[in-house]
Amino acid sequence: MTSRLFAVLLLGLCAVPGLLVAQTKEPVMIRVFYGMKHIQDLDRPSNPHVEEMLLVAGPSSAIFSSYDRILQGQRIQQQLDIHGAMHKGTIAPPLMIKDTRNVSPFDLYFFASEQKLFVLENLVVNYLYEEKYPAINWEIQEETKSIQGIPCQKAVGQYKGRQWQVWFSDQIPFPFGPWELGGLPGLIVEAADAKMEVVFSFGGFETIDQGEESADRSLEPGKYGINTMEAKWIALPTQKITAVKKADRDRIKKAAVRNRTQFVIMQMKVTGNFRHNDSVRPDSWSLEIKNPIALDH
């Protein structure tokens, strides 16, 4: 794709003023950790993508993001701080960042009361767009088991081209789970599709004591994206993001996959708001996943 076509693509973005209407803010009450194993290429089943994920939730809203991305951002910041201290007062040489890996470049924002789902995705620029809120016709079964001492019940359902089997606990009264899975009378503790191509294993949870730290404070994307581990409130970011329609995001993603280098150059030239998330490697967002979690939309 030529530079001119890239420019046309990016200049043609449709702003979505109504997208940033303030959502109901809700305090974070729980953090849940999941281990994700995803066979992204069916020709290489022995080499799945493995990543630690994080869910922060209140009774009617939640954010699902990459815990590994948060930790990667912290490690990069530590390397930069040490490098800066070593060369304080001088012109520091370039730093080669070590130990980075592909991470999921998106955060999912759920607002159950309003039936709204928003995606904040880093494609050089932080794009925010709305997705259809998940509607899964779960069949709750009688089978039960204990997961790390938590009594759970089995449910099965079809969603975005996959047959899912999940274990949820009504003793943890949050209707969310890993990825876009939710809508049950309790937290989804574990989940897997029928072919075991996508598996979310339970890594534990912790409740949040709001205390004096529950004061209203915004959580906005910074150099290393949003650190949902620090979130005290669940609300959409309103700064350092570009709101677009889903169709525009899809066109942007195709351009990024087709020619990553040219895409980055044109983002910088055309948008005028280059906001790269340094904890996300370019091959995290420009990679074409052959076997995505969502097989259909």
Phi, psi and omega in degrees: 000135183283166178299322182297319180292324176298317181297318178299318180301310186284322178292335182277007180299140178266115174293149183235083185304321184287351184291331186262022174301133185302131176270164175294123180278141183220137180290145175290131181243344183207145170243133181234135182249136180230144168262123181256132172235118188228118174281099185277342179227112183293343176280351180227063185293339180275001181233064182285157171282129181239131184205143175271130184243164184222135173241126170246137190212154166240188183299329185225014177208160184199161171231131176246127184211184181265117175290323177298325178295320178297312180295323178296319177298321179293319179295320178297317180298321178297317178298318180293320179296316179295316179298318180294321180293324181292332184243029181298131179084001179232172174278110185287136175290162179302145180255128175271110181291132184253158169060047173255154181215168178294135178225159179292123187268030184221156171236139178253128180248118181251132174231092189295321182298326181261358182055049181238138174230125177241148178242127172254111186237134179268111172236067193071301173267150176278109180260138177242126179215161183261137174248162175292134182293136183300133174232102185246126180274084184286142170250105181281127184254170184278341184296136180229160172198166179256130177242111184052041178083002181260120178291127185231156179236148184273144172217149178231150180193157179261132179205125176050049172085002179233147173267119185255142170240123184231161174237123183236161180231120177283357175279349174243091195281061176233122188277046183230181180186195180289151179054230182260013183276129180182193178092011177258163182282050180160166182295135171281116186272318176222154181205148175203148174278165187300330182269001180059033175273337176228121182228130173245113179259150185280129179248007180109170178213163176216139177273154185252125174269107184295308178051220181282346183276006181276009178301150183295116176217133185282151177241100186249152178298131175247202181299329181248030177076202180264131176263092183291347173295336181264359185292130172253340179230150174257113180199154179293141171292150182238356181235155177059035176224159175240118181275130181221167172280157181301321181297322178291320177301319181297320178294320179297316181298317179299320179294322180295320180290323185292318182206091186298313183298312180296325180297314179299316181299315183288329175300315181294321184283320191267316187284328181071010180222059182294112183227069182289139175268108188291350177272358180249114176293145181304327180283358172285318183264343181262358181285134175268110182277119185288330181233076183291163178298314177272108180279337173216161183241000000 
